[in-house]
Amino acid sequence: MSFANSLAPYSAAVIVAALRCPRQTAYAWLDGSRKPPMWQQELFLAVIVREAKKHNKASLATDTSREAVSRKRKS
C-alpha cells in the first residue's frame, strides 16, 4: 500500500494538526506527488492515527455532554 493510500482516510487538516507540517506538504502527500522518506512514513502514520482517534473521542465526549444537557433541560 502506498503512503498516499494510507493517508486517504484523513483530511489535510487532520494531517497538519497531527504533525504540525505545512499544509502544502499534507496536500502533496495526499495526492501522491511527494512522500517522506520510507523510515518516517510508519512513524507519521502512527501519529496521525493516534491524533485522529484522540480528536474523535473528544468530539464524542462533547456530543454526549450536549445530549445530557439537553435531556436535563427537557426534564
FENQUICOR-V893960 format. One line per field, one symbol per residue. phi: phi as a letter, one per 20 degrees, with the letter a starting at -180 (. if undefined). psi: psi as a letter, one per 30 degrees, with the letter a starting at -180 (. if undefined). burial: b if it has 16 or more other ideal C-beta (glycine too) atoms within 10 Angstrom, else e. Layout:
BEGIN
phi->???
psi->???
burial->???
END
This chain:
BEGIN
phi->.fffffegfdefffffffdlefgfffffffenfbbfggfegffffffffffffgfffffffffffffffffffff
psi->kleeeefefkleeeeeeefhlkeeeeeeeefgflllleffeeeeeeeeeeeeeeeeeeeeeeeeeeeeeeeeef.
burial->eebeebbeebebebbbbbbeeeeeebeebbeeeebeeeeebeebbeebeebbeeeeeeeeeeeeeeeeeeeeeee
END
